[in-house]
């Protein structure tokens, strides 16, 4: 049983309206030092049933097929035993 | 200028309908080995204007005040130079 964490973020060239709104709100609360705030998704899961060395390829496929939208999003993941 | 990443997830006791839906969809696509899938948010930002040693306390406050909902969500963050 391995644990995996996937981080999915909008590509840098895509405007992040949600992140911009949160950044403005933080500025209004007095946190002036915040910049380039971006909001993405994190997907945590447990993986079983495949040899460890295949999990990475499987997870990459899962991201491309369902979890992320590769047209507008980047993703990165880490797997730990 | 420091970079920070905040991971915000629903508390374990809160049902994650979005995560459950994604897990079911992955099962239907043939990824039977996936379990306990949970979906959360990741917030990435740059921080400036405070001494490095104060950034952690400031970020904790930002999470409690705006970024996370501490009643139903857990958060963790890391800061790198």
Backbone of each chain as nested JSON, in Angstrom:
{
  "chains": [
    {"id": "A", "residues": [
      {"number": 1, "name": "UNK", "atoms": {"N": [0.845, -1.209, 0.0], "CA": [0.0, 0.0, 0.0], "C": [0.874, 1.25, 0.0]}},
      {"number": 2, "name": "UNK", "atoms": {"N": [0.77, 2.023, -1.068], "CA": [1.554, 3.26, -1.156], "C": [0.618, 4.462, -1.048]}},
      {"number": 3, "name": "UNK", "atoms": {"N": [1.158, 5.541, -0.517], "CA": [0.379, 6.782, -0.48], "C": [0.88, 7.72, -1.56]}},
      {"number": 4, "name": "UNK", "atoms": {"N": [-0.038, 8.403, -2.218], "CA": [0.358, 9.335, -3.267], "C": [-0.29, 10.686, -3.027]}},
      {"number": 5, "name": "UNK", "atoms": {"N": [0.445, 11.725, -3.4], "CA": [-0.114, 13.081, -3.351], "C": [0.13, 13.75, -4.697]}},
      {"number": 6, "name": "UNK", "atoms": {"N": [-0.948, 14.231, -5.309], "CA": [-0.858, 14.915, -6.594], "C": [-1.16, 16.397, -6.379]}},
      {"number": 7, "name": "UNK", "atoms": {"N": [-0.31, 17.261, -6.907], "CA": [-0.539, 18.705, -6.856], "C": [-0.901, 19.167, -8.265]}},
      {"number": 8, "name": "UNK", "atoms": {"N": [-2.067, 19.767, -8.411], "CA": [-2.549, 20.217, -9.721], "C": [-2.717, 21.736, -9.68]}},
      {"number": 9, "name": "UNK", "atoms": {"N": [-2.019, 22.42, -10.564], "CA": [-2.093, 23.888, -10.573], "C": [-2.37, 24.377, -11.993]}},
      {"number": 10, "name": "UNK", "atoms": {"N": [-3.008, 25.526, -12.08], "CA": [-3.208, 26.14, -13.382], "C": [-1.854, 26.468, -13.989]}},
      {"number": 11, "name": "UNK", "atoms": {"N": [-1.717, 26.315, -15.297], "CA": [-0.478, 26.716, -15.963], "C": [-0.224, 28.193, -15.704]}},
      {"number": 12, "name": "UNK", "atoms": {"N": [1.036, 28.552, -15.657], "CA": [1.432, 29.923, -15.328], "C": [0.78, 30.96, -16.247]}},
      {"number": 13, "name": "UNK", "atoms": {"N": [0.514, 30.566, -17.486], "CA": [-0.03, 31.537, -18.449], "C": [-1.54, 31.729, -18.316]}},
      {"number": 14, "name": "UNK", "atoms": {"N": [-2.186, 30.887, -17.494], "CA": [-3.633, 30.989, -17.322], "C": [-3.937, 31.894, -16.124]}},
      {"number": 15, "name": "UNK", "atoms": {"N": [-4.828, 32.856, -16.305], "CA": [-5.171, 33.737, -15.201], "C": [-5.902, 32.958, -14.11]}},
      {"number": 16, "name": "UNK", "atoms": {"N": [-5.508, 33.183, -12.867], "CA": [-6.112, 32.473, -11.742], "C": [-6.986, 33.467, -10.974]}},
      {"number": 17, "name": "UNK", "atoms": {"N": [-8.263, 33.539, -11.374], "CA": [-9.173, 34.528, -10.772], "C": [-9.375, 34.263, -9.28]}},
      {"number": 18, "name": "UNK", "atoms": {"N": [-9.482, 32.985, -8.933], "CA": [-9.687, 32.619, -7.526], "C": [-8.487, 33.04, -6.67]}},
      {"number": 19, "name": "UNK", "atoms": {"N": [-7.311, 32.766, -7.201], "CA": [-6.094, 33.148, -6.477], "C": [-5.968, 34.66, -6.356]}},
      {"number": 20, "name": "UNK", "atoms": {"N": [-6.316, 35.376, -7.433], "CA": [-6.225, 36.834, -7.399], "C": [-7.174, 37.42, -6.354]}},
      {"number": 21, "name": "UNK", "atoms": {"N": [-8.351, 36.811, -6.264], "CA": [-9.332, 37.267, -5.272], "C": [-8.82, 37.043, -3.85]}},
      {"number": 22, "name": "UNK", "atoms": {"N": [-8.247, 35.876, -3.618], "CA": [-7.714, 35.584, -2.282], "C": [-6.548, 36.519, -1.953]}},
      {"number": 23, "name": "UNK", "atoms": {"N": [-5.71, 36.789, -2.953], "CA": [-4.579, 37.697, -2.718], "C": [-5.082, 39.1, -2.356]}},
      {"number": 24, "name": "UNK", "atoms": {"N": [-6.076, 39.592, -3.099], "CA": [-6.638, 40.909, -2.783], "C": [-7.216, 40.934, -1.371]}},
      {"number": 25, "name": "UNK", "atoms": {"N": [-7.916, 39.861, -1.0], "CA": [-8.513, 39.802, 0.334], "C": [-7.429, 39.831, 1.409]}},
      {"number": 26, "name": "UNK", "atoms": {"N": [-6.319, 39.126, 1.164], "CA": [-5.212, 39.144, 2.133], "C": [-4.616, 40.543, 2.236]}},
      {"number": 27, "name": "UNK", "atoms": {"N": [-4.478, 41.231, 1.108], "CA": [-3.967, 42.607, 1.14], "C": [-4.892, 43.479, 1.987]}},
      {"number": 28, "name": "UNK", "atoms": {"N": [-6.205, 43.304, 1.795], "CA": [-7.178, 44.1, 2.552], "C": [-7.117, 43.81, 4.049]}},
      {"number": 29, "name": "UNK", "atoms": {"N": [-6.706, 42.585, 4.381], "CA": [-6.57, 42.229, 5.802], "C": [-5.238, 42.713, 6.378]}},
      {"number": 30, "name": "UNK", "atoms": {"N": [-4.406, 43.308, 5.524], "CA": [-3.154, 43.866, 6.033], "C": [-1.915, 43.062, 5.671]}},
      {"number": 31, "name": "UNK", "atoms": {"N": [-2.103, 41.916, 4.994], "CA": [-0.953, 41.095, 4.603], "C": [-0.433, 41.59, 3.25]}},
      {"number": 32, "name": "UNK", "atoms": {"N": [0.318, 42.681, 3.295], "CA": [0.754, 43.359, 2.073], "C": [1.88, 42.619, 1.364]}},
      {"number": 33, "name": "UNK", "atoms": {"N": [2.56, 41.735, 2.078], "CA": [3.737, 41.089, 1.512], "C": [3.437, 39.886, 0.626]}},
      {"number": 34, "name": "UNK", "atoms": {"N": [2.147, 39.603, 0.424], "CA": [1.766, 38.426, -0.366], "C": [1.7, 38.787, -1.852]}},
      {"number": 35, "name": "UNK", "atoms": {"N": [2.297, 37.956, -2.696], "CA": [2.202, 38.19, -4.135], "C": [2.181, 36.852, -4.868]}},
      {"number": 36, "name": "UNK", "atoms": {"N": [1.792, 36.914, -6.131], "CA": [1.758, 35.709, -6.984], "C": [1.039, 34.535, -6.342]}},
      {"number": 37, "name": "UNK", "atoms": {"N": [-0.073, 34.81, -5.69], "CA": [-0.821, 33.728, -5.037], "C": [-1.619, 32.953, -6.086]}},
      {"number": 38, "name": "UNK", "atoms": {"N": [-1.47, 31.644, -6.06], "CA": [-2.18, 30.769, -7.011], "C": [-2.842, 29.648, -6.215]}},
      {"number": 39, "name": "UNK", "atoms": {"N": [-4.042, 29.291, -6.607], "CA": [-4.767, 28.228, -5.92], "C": [-4.926, 27.034, -6.845]}},
      {"number": 40, "name": "UNK", "atoms": {"N": [-4.588, 25.879, -6.341], "CA": [-4.729, 24.655, -7.116], "C": [-5.401, 23.575, -6.293]}},
      {"number": 41, "name": "UNK", "atoms": {"N": [-5.31, 22.346, -6.78], "CA": [-5.929, 21.221, -6.091], "C": [-4.862, 20.248, -5.624]}},
      {"number": 42, "name": "UNK", "atoms": {"N": [-5.163, 19.578, -4.53], "CA": [-4.29, 18.486, -4.107], "C": [-5.156, 17.232, -3.98]}},
      {"number": 43, "name": "UNK", "atoms": {"N": [-4.664, 16.142, -4.52], "CA": [-5.399, 14.869, -4.462], "C": [-4.528, 13.862, -3.728]}},
      {"number": 44, "name": "UNK", "atoms": {"N": [-5.034, 13.358, -2.61], "CA": [-4.302, 12.353, -1.841], "C": [-5.049, 11.03, -1.944]}},
      {"number": 45, "name": "UNK", "atoms": {"N": [-4.297, 9.945, -2.078], "CA": [-4.953, 8.641, -2.214], "C": [-4.011, 7.521, -1.791]}},
      {"number": 46, "name": "UNK", "atoms": {"N": [-4.585, 6.35, -1.634], "CA": [-3.783, 5.158, -1.402], "C": [-3.845, 4.298, -2.66]}},
      {"number": 47, "name": "UNK", "atoms": {"N": [-2.727, 3.68, -2.991], "CA": [-2.631, 2.887, -4.214], "C": [-2.219, 1.473, -3.863]}},
      {"number": 48, "name": "UNK", "atoms": {"N": [-2.866, 0.54, -4.507], "CA": [-2.589, -0.86, -4.218], "C": [-2.765, -1.657, -5.505]}},
      {"number": 49, "name": "UNK", "atoms": {"N": [-2.278, -2.866, -5.508], "CA": [-2.599, -3.765, -6.604], "C": [-1.672, -3.683, -7.794]}},
      {"number": 50, "name": "UNK", "atoms": {"N": [-0.631, -2.859, -7.719], "CA": [0.346, -2.82, -8.81], "C": [1.745, -2.842, -8.195]}},
      {"number": 51, "name": "UNK", "atoms": {"N": [2.701, -3.415, -8.924], "CA": [4.072, -3.357, -8.413], "C": [4.487, -1.898, -8.242]}},
      {"number": 52, "name": "UNK", "atoms": {"N": [5.252, -1.631, -7.215], "CA": [5.645, -0.255, -6.891], "C": [6.187, 0.506, -8.11]}},
      {"number": 53, "name": "UNK", "atoms": {"N": [6.987, -0.19, -8.929], "CA": [7.636, 0.511, -10.044], "C": [6.637, 0.922, -11.134]}},
      {"number": 54, "name": "UNK", "atoms": {"N": [5.442, 0.318, -11.093], "CA": [4.44, 0.692, -12.092], "C": [3.519, 1.801, -11.62]}},
      {"number": 55, "name": "UNK", "atoms": {"N": [3.535, 2.074, -10.314], "CA": [2.588, 3.039, -9.755], "C": [2.758, 4.417, -10.364]}},
      {"number": 56, "name": "UNK", "atoms": {"N": [3.998, 4.806, -10.577], "CA": [4.25, 6.141, -11.092], "C": [3.634, 6.321, -12.482]}},
      {"number": 57, "name": "UNK", "atoms": {"N": [3.825, 5.343, -13.348], "CA": [3.251, 5.415, -14.694], "C": [1.727, 5.397, -14.631]}},
      {"number": 58, "name": "UNK", "atoms": {"N": [1.207, 4.581, -13.71], "CA": [-0.248, 4.484, -13.554], "C": [-0.833, 5.822, -13.085]}},
      {"number": 59, "name": "UNK", "atoms": {"N": [-0.154, 6.442, -12.12], "CA": [-0.635, 7.711, -11.569], "C": [-0.577, 8.809, -12.625]}},
      {"number": 60, "name": "UNK", "atoms": {"N": [0.48, 8.804, -13.418], "CA": [0.592, 9.782, -14.499], "C": [-0.601, 9.646, -15.454]}},
      {"number": 61, "name": "UNK", "atoms": {"N": [-0.958, 8.413, -15.745], "CA": [-2.091, 8.146, -16.643], "C": [-3.416, 8.606, -16.014]}},
      {"number": 62, "name": "UNK", "atoms": {"N": [-3.565, 8.34, -14.732], "CA": [-4.77, 8.771, -14.015], "C": [-4.919, 10.291, -14.063]}},
      {"number": 63, "name": "UNK", "atoms": {"N": [-3.803, 10.994, -13.905], "CA": [-3.845, 12.456, -13.943], "C": [-4.288, 12.946, -15.309]}},
      {"number": 64, "name": "UNK", "atoms": {"N": [-3.696, 12.355, -16.353], "CA": [-4.022, 12.806, -17.707], "C": [-5.454, 12.468, -18.103]}},
      {"number": 65, "name": "UNK", "atoms": {"N": [-5.943, 11.328, -17.633], "CA": [-7.272, 10.874, -18.034], "C": [-8.396, 11.515, -17.236]}},
      {"number": 66, "name": "UNK", "atoms": {"N": [-8.129, 11.786, -15.957], "CA": [-9.263, 12.203, -15.119], "C": [-8.965, 13.338, -14.142]}},
      {"number": 67, "name": "UNK", "atoms": {"N": [-7.875, 13.251, -13.435], "CA": [-7.694, 14.174, -12.297], "C": [-7.361, 15.603, -12.727]}},
      {"number": 68, "name": "UNK", "atoms": {"N": [-6.546, 15.727, -13.759], "CA": [-6.141, 17.064, -14.205], "C": [-6.655, 17.316, -15.617]}},
      {"number": 69, "name": "UNK", "atoms": {"N": [-6.626, 18.557, -16.004], "CA": [-6.928, 18.94, -17.387], "C": [-5.621, 19.44, -18.004]}},
      {"number": 70, "name": "UNK", "atoms": {"N": [-4.911, 18.571, -18.722], "CA": [-3.543, 18.913, -19.177], "C": [-3.486, 20.121, -20.101]}},
      {"number": 71, "name": "UNK", "atoms": {"N": [-4.638, 20.53, -20.641], "CA": [-4.637, 21.695, -21.529], "C": [-4.362, 22.977, -20.74]}},
      {"number": 72, "name": "UNK", "atoms": {"N": [-4.944, 23.055, -19.549], "CA": [-4.775, 24.295, -18.77], "C": [-4.069, 24.076, -17.436]}},
      {"number": 73, "name": "UNK", "atoms": {"N": [-3.797, 22.817, -17.086], "CA": [-3.213, 22.552, -15.763], "C": [-1.903, 21.77, -15.861]}},
      {"number": 74, "name": "UNK", "atoms": {"N": [-1.023, 22.069, -14.922], "CA": [0.177, 21.257, -14.711], "C": [-0.07, 20.354, -13.51]}},
      {"number": 75, "name": "UNK", "atoms": {"N": [0.61, 19.203, -13.488], "CA": [0.511, 18.397, -12.272], "C": [1.863, 17.783, -11.942]}},
      {"number": 76, "name": "UNK", "atoms": {"N": [2.058, 17.548, -10.671], "CA": [3.251, 16.836, -10.208], "C": [2.787, 15.929, -9.069]}},
      {"number": 77, "name": "UNK", "atoms": {"N": [3.494, 14.822, -8.88], "CA": [3.061, 13.927, -7.802], "C": [4.256, 13.284, -7.131]}},
      {"number": 78, "name": "UNK", "atoms": {"N": [4.01, 12.834, -5.919], "CA": [5.017, 12.069, -5.2], "C": [4.33, 10.839, -4.603]}},
      {"number": 79, "name": "UNK", "atoms": {"N": [5.076, 9.744, -4.567], "CA": [4.555, 8.485, -4.026], "C": [5.46, 8.057, -2.887]}},
      {"number": 80, "name": "UNK", "atoms": {"N": [4.865, 7.73, -1.768], "CA": [5.686, 7.206, -0.665], "C": [5.119, 5.864, -0.202]}},
      {"number": 81, "name": "UNK", "atoms": {"N": [5.981, 5.0, 0.273], "CA": [5.549, 3.655, 0.694], "C": [4.744, 3.729, 1.995]}}
    ]},
    {"id": "B", "residues": [
      {"number": 1, "name": "UNK", "atoms": {"N": [12.584, 37.363, -0.328], "CA": [11.384, 36.78, -0.947], "C": [11.357, 35.276, -0.693]}},
      {"number": 2, "name": "UNK", "atoms": {"N": [10.338, 34.811, 0.029], "CA": [10.204, 33.386, 0.319], "C": [8.997, 32.835, -0.423]}},
      {"number": 3, "name": "UNK", "atoms": {"N": [9.077, 31.563, -0.77], "CA": [7.926, 30.904, -1.4], "C": [7.24, 30.021, -0.366]}},
      {"number": 4, "name": "UNK", "atoms": {"N": [5.938, 30.021, -0.389], "CA": [5.2, 29.195, 0.566], "C": [4.177, 28.348, -0.169]}},
      {"number": 5, "name": "UNK", "atoms": {"N": [3.944, 27.162, 0.36], "CA": [2.902, 26.286, -0.17], "C": [2.051, 25.798, 0.995]}},
      {"number": 6, "name": "UNK", "atoms": {"N": [0.754, 26.025, 0.89], "CA": [-0.183, 25.6, 1.926], "C": [-1.053, 24.477, 1.366]}},
      {"number": 7, "name": "UNK", "atoms": {"N": [-1.164, 23.391, 2.122], "CA": [-2.034, 22.278, 1.735], "C": [-3.238, 22.291, 2.671]}},
      {"number": 8, "name": "UNK", "atoms": {"N": [-4.428, 22.386, 2.111], "CA": [-5.654, 22.456, 2.91], "C": [-6.521, 21.262, 2.56]}},
      {"number": 9, "name": "UNK", "atoms": {"N": [-6.843, 20.451, 3.557], "CA": [-7.643, 19.242, 3.303], "C": [-8.807, 19.184, 4.283]}},
      {"number": 10, "name": "UNK", "atoms": {"N": [-9.876, 18.561, 3.862], "CA": [-10.989, 18.339, 4.78], "C": [-10.529, 17.454, 5.925]}},
      {"number": 11, "name": "UNK", "atoms": {"N": [-11.015, 17.731, 7.138], "CA": [-10.691, 16.859, 8.263], "C": [-11.143, 15.435, 7.947]}},
      {"number": 12, "name": "UNK", "atoms": {"N": [-10.425, 14.472, 8.512], "CA": [-10.681, 13.06, 8.211], "C": [-12.131, 12.664, 8.491]}},
      {"number": 13, "name": "UNK", "atoms": {"N": [-12.753, 13.333, 9.465], "CA": [-14.107, 12.938, 9.868], "C": [-15.189, 13.527, 8.96]}},
      {"number": 14, "name": "UNK", "atoms": {"N": [-14.791, 14.436, 8.078], "CA": [-15.759, 15.062, 7.176], "C": [-15.825, 14.271, 5.868]}},
      {"number": 15, "name": "UNK", "atoms": {"N": [-17.025, 13.93, 5.438], "CA": [-17.156, 13.188, 4.186], "C": [-16.73, 14.06, 3.001]}},
      {"number": 16, "name": "UNK", "atoms": {"N": [-15.931, 13.485, 2.12], "CA": [-15.431, 14.222, 0.962], "C": [-16.158, 13.719, -0.287]}},
      {"number": 17, "name": "UNK", "atoms": {"N": [-17.271, 14.362, -0.602], "CA": [-18.107, 13.902, -1.72], "C": [-17.36, 14.005, -3.047]}},
      {"number": 18, "name": "UNK", "atoms": {"N": [-16.594, 15.079, -3.208], "CA": [-15.844, 15.289, -4.45], "C": [-14.796, 14.181, -4.625]}},
      {"number": 19, "name": "UNK", "atoms": {"N": [-14.108, 13.879, -3.548], "CA": [-13.086, 12.832, -3.593], "C": [-13.696, 11.474, -3.871]}},
      {"number": 20, "name": "UNK", "atoms": {"N": [-14.852, 11.213, -3.25], "CA": [-15.516, 9.929, -3.449], "C": [-15.942, 9.761, -4.904]}},
      {"number": 21, "name": "UNK", "atoms": {"N": [-16.417, 10.861, -5.491], "CA": [-16.833, 10.824, -6.898], "C": [-15.649, 10.54, -7.813]}},
      {"number": 22, "name": "UNK", "atoms": {"N": [-14.522, 11.199, -7.544], "CA": [-13.324, 10.97, -8.36], "C": [-12.838, 9.53, -8.203]}},
      {"number": 23, "name": "UNK", "atoms": {"N": [-12.899, 9.02, -6.954], "CA": [-12.462, 7.634, -6.721], "C": [-13.346, 6.65, -7.497]}},
      {"number": 24, "name": "UNK", "atoms": {"N": [-14.649, 6.868, -7.45], "CA": [-15.562, 5.993, -8.205], "C": [-15.261, 6.056, -9.701]}},
      {"number": 25, "name": "UNK", "atoms": {"N": [-15.0, 7.259, -10.202], "CA": [-14.699, 7.415, -11.622], "C": [-13.423, 6.675, -11.992]}},
      {"number": 26, "name": "UNK", "atoms": {"N": [-12.419, 6.73, -11.121], "CA": [-11.171, 6.001, -11.381], "C": [-11.418, 4.5, -11.381]}},
      {"number": 27, "name": "UNK", "atoms": {"N": [-12.25, 4.02, -10.455], "CA": [-12.589, 2.586, -10.445], "C": [-13.247, 2.186, -11.768]}},
      {"number": 28, "name": "UNK", "atoms": {"N": [-14.162, 3.046, -12.233], "CA": [-14.862, 2.751, -13.49], "C": [-13.907, 2.743, -14.686]}},
      {"number": 29, "name": "UNK", "atoms": {"N": [-12.821, 3.498, -14.585], "CA": [-11.82, 3.518, -15.662], "C": [-10.845, 2.347, -15.55]}},
      {"number": 30, "name": "UNK", "atoms": {"N": [-11.013, 1.541, -14.492], "CA": [-10.172, 0.363, -14.353], "C": [-9.078, 0.476, -13.302]}},
      {"number": 31, "name": "UNK", "atoms": {"N": [-8.982, 1.624, -12.653], "CA": [-7.967, 1.794, -11.61], "C": [-8.536, 1.311, -10.277]}},
      {"number": 32, "name": "UNK", "atoms": {"N": [-8.537, -0.005, -10.095], "CA": [-9.204, -0.612, -8.944], "C": [-8.4, -0.449, -7.666]}},
      {"number": 33, "name": "UNK", "atoms": {"N": [-7.129, -0.16, -7.808], "CA": [-6.261, -0.121, -6.622], "C": [-6.31, 1.185, -5.852]}},
      {"number": 34, "name": "UNK", "atoms": {"N": [-7.162, 2.113, -6.281], "CA": [-7.225, 3.423, -5.619], "C": [-8.206, 3.382, -4.457]}},
      {"number": 35, "name": "UNK", "atoms": {"N": [-7.793, 3.895, -3.312], "CA": [-8.718, 3.983, -2.176], "C": [-8.418, 5.241, -1.366]}},
      {"number": 36, "name": "UNK", "atoms": {"N": [-9.338, 5.573, -0.492], "CA": [-9.2, 6.731, 0.402], "C": [-8.77, 7.988, -0.335]}},
      {"number": 37, "name": "UNK", "atoms": {"N": [-9.341, 8.224, -1.492], "CA": [-8.984, 9.427, -2.25], "C": [-9.671, 10.655, -1.64]}},
      {"number": 38, "name": "UNK", "atoms": {"N": [-8.879, 11.686, -1.381], "CA": [-9.412, 12.935, -0.803], "C": [-8.886, 14.093, -1.643]}},
      {"number": 39, "name": "UNK", "atoms": {"N": [-9.746, 15.062, -1.87], "CA": [-9.35, 16.225, -2.657], "C": [-9.319, 17.46, -1.768]}},
      {"number": 40, "name": "UNK", "atoms": {"N": [-8.244, 18.203, -1.844], "CA": [-8.11, 19.434, -1.065], "C": [-7.599, 20.561, -1.942]}},
      {"number": 41, "name": "UNK", "atoms": {"N": [-7.158, 21.629, -1.292], "CA": [-6.664, 22.794, -2.017], "C": [-5.186, 22.992, -1.728]}},
      {"number": 42, "name": "UNK", "atoms": {"N": [-4.503, 23.549, -2.703], "CA": [-3.126, 23.96, -2.471], "C": [-3.026, 25.444, -2.825]}},
      {"number": 43, "name": "UNK", "atoms": {"N": [-2.409, 26.202, -1.948], "CA": [-2.24, 27.641, -2.172], "C": [-0.747, 27.934, -2.198]}},
      {"number": 44, "name": "UNK", "atoms": {"N": [-0.268, 28.448, -3.33], "CA": [1.144, 28.801, -3.461], "C": [1.256, 30.318, -3.544]}},
      {"number": 45, "name": "UNK", "atoms": {"N": [2.254, 30.882, -2.887], "CA": [2.4, 32.346, -2.91], "C": [3.837, 32.734, -2.62]}},
      {"number": 46, "name": "UNK", "atoms": {"N": [4.136, 33.98, -2.875], "CA": [5.414, 34.545, -2.463], "C": [5.165, 35.491, -1.308]}},
      {"number": 47, "name": "UNK", "atoms": {"N": [6.096, 35.491, -0.361], "CA": [5.95, 36.304, 0.847], "C": [7.134, 37.236, 0.971]}},
      {"number": 48, "name": "UNK", "atoms": {"N": [6.838, 38.462, 1.331], "CA": [7.892, 39.455, 1.451], "C": [7.51, 40.42, 2.57]}},
      {"number": 49, "name": "UNK", "atoms": {"N": [8.444, 41.204, 2.997], "CA": [8.138, 42.295, 3.902], "C": [8.115, 41.942, 5.368]}},
      {"number": 50, "name": "UNK", "atoms": {"N": [8.469, 40.718, 5.714], "CA": [8.566, 40.358, 7.129], "C": [9.857, 39.578, 7.323]}},
      {"number": 51, "name": "UNK", "atoms": {"N": [10.453, 39.672, 8.511], "CA": [11.634, 38.847, 8.757], "C": [11.261, 37.371, 8.605]}},
      {"number": 52, "name": "UNK", "atoms": {"N": [12.195, 36.608, 8.074], "CA": [11.941, 35.192, 7.794], "C": [11.312, 34.46, 8.979]}},
      {"number": 53, "name": "UNK", "atoms": {"N": [11.814, 34.769, 10.193], "CA": [11.333, 34.007, 11.355], "C": [9.878, 34.327, 11.712]}},
      {"number": 54, "name": "UNK", "atoms": {"N": [9.372, 35.433, 11.155], "CA": [7.971, 35.777, 11.442], "C": [7.013, 35.231, 10.396]}},
      {"number": 55, "name": "UNK", "atoms": {"N": [7.558, 34.793, 9.273], "CA": [6.687, 34.376, 8.17], "C": [5.79, 33.204, 8.554]}},
      {"number": 56, "name": "UNK", "atoms": {"N": [6.34, 32.266, 9.321], "CA": [5.577, 31.082, 9.685], "C": [4.351, 31.47, 10.52]}},
      {"number": 57, "name": "UNK", "atoms": {"N": [4.549, 32.341, 11.504], "CA": [3.433, 32.789, 12.341], "C": [2.415, 33.564, 11.508]}},
      {"number": 58, "name": "UNK", "atoms": {"N": [2.937, 34.382, 10.581], "CA": [2.047, 35.183, 9.734], "C": [1.196, 34.281, 8.827]}},
      {"number": 59, "name": "UNK", "atoms": {"N": [1.851, 33.263, 8.269], "CA": [1.146, 32.354, 7.373], "C": [0.087, 31.552, 8.128]}},
      {"number": 60, "name": "UNK", "atoms": {"N": [0.419, 31.132, 9.327], "CA": [-0.542, 30.415, 10.155], "C": [-1.792, 31.276, 10.377]}},
      {"number": 61, "name": "UNK", "atoms": {"N": [-1.573, 32.554, 10.635], "CA": [-2.679, 33.488, 10.869], "C": [-3.511, 33.675, 9.586]}},
      {"number": 62, "name": "UNK", "atoms": {"N": [-2.818, 33.802, 8.457], "CA": [-3.517, 33.949, 7.178], "C": [-4.416, 32.744, 6.905]}},
      {"number": 63, "name": "UNK", "atoms": {"N": [-3.918, 31.557, 7.235], "CA": [-4.708, 30.338, 7.023], "C": [-5.962, 30.363, 7.889]}},
      {"number": 64, "name": "UNK", "atoms": {"N": [-5.784, 30.723, 9.165], "CA": [-6.93, 30.705, 10.086], "C": [-7.96, 31.779, 9.744]}},
      {"number": 65, "name": "UNK", "atoms": {"N": [-7.467, 32.924, 9.26], "CA": [-8.368, 34.049, 9.001], "C": [-9.062, 33.953, 7.651]}},
      {"number": 66, "name": "UNK", "atoms": {"N": [-8.375, 33.405, 6.663], "CA": [-8.941, 33.498, 5.314], "C": [-8.831, 32.238, 4.466]}},
      {"number": 67, "name": "UNK", "atoms": {"N": [-7.647, 31.632, 4.431], "CA": [-7.424, 30.596, 3.413], "C": [-8.148, 29.289, 3.73]}},
      {"number": 68, "name": "UNK", "atoms": {"N": [-8.176, 28.913, 5.009], "CA": [-8.8, 27.648, 5.387], "C": [-10.002, 27.907, 6.289]}},
      {"number": 69, "name": "UNK", "atoms": {"N": [-10.822, 26.902, 6.43], "CA": [-11.916, 26.947, 7.405], "C": [-11.568, 25.951, 8.503]}},
      {"number": 70, "name": "UNK", "atoms": {"N": [-10.995, 26.431, 9.601], "CA": [-10.457, 25.512, 10.624], "C": [-11.507, 24.614, 11.262]}},
      {"number": 71, "name": "UNK", "atoms": {"N": [-12.799, 24.934, 11.073], "CA": [-13.841, 24.087, 11.653], "C": [-13.908, 22.75, 10.918]}},
      {"number": 72, "name": "UNK", "atoms": {"N": [-13.743, 22.779, 9.625], "CA": [-13.866, 21.528, 8.855], "C": [-12.589, 21.151, 8.108]}},
      {"number": 73, "name": "UNK", "atoms": {"N": [-11.577, 22.027, 8.143], "CA": [-10.374, 21.746, 7.359], "C": [-9.1, 21.75, 8.217]}},
      {"number": 74, "name": "UNK", "atoms": {"N": [-8.174, 20.923, 7.825], "CA": [-6.819, 20.957, 8.369], "C": [-5.914, 21.649, 7.368]}},
      {"number": 75, "name": "UNK", "atoms": {"N": [-4.864, 22.282, 7.847], "CA": [-3.897, 22.843, 6.905], "C": [-2.479, 22.6, 7.398]}},
      {"number": 76, "name": "UNK", "atoms": {"N": [-1.57, 22.533, 6.472], "CA": [-0.148, 22.439, 6.782], "C": [0.58, 23.277, 5.733]}},
      {"number": 77, "name": "UNK", "atoms": {"N": [1.721, 23.817, 6.075], "CA": [2.429, 24.623, 5.082], "C": [3.93, 24.453, 5.21]}},
      {"number": 78, "name": "UNK", "atoms": {"N": [4.617, 24.761, 4.141], "CA": [6.071, 24.779, 4.144], "C": [6.528, 26.07, 3.481]}},
      {"number": 79, "name": "UNK", "atoms": {"N": [7.616, 26.612, 3.987], "CA": [8.169, 27.857, 3.462], "C": [9.592, 27.577, 3.025]}},
      {"number": 80, "name": "UNK", "atoms": {"N": [9.91, 27.993, 1.808], "CA": [11.301, 27.837, 1.375], "C": [11.832, 29.183, 0.899]}},
      {"number": 81, "name": "UNK", "atoms": {"N": [13.107, 29.397, 1.079], "CA": [13.7, 30.679, 0.692], "C": [13.758, 30.826, -0.822]}}
    ]}
  ]
}
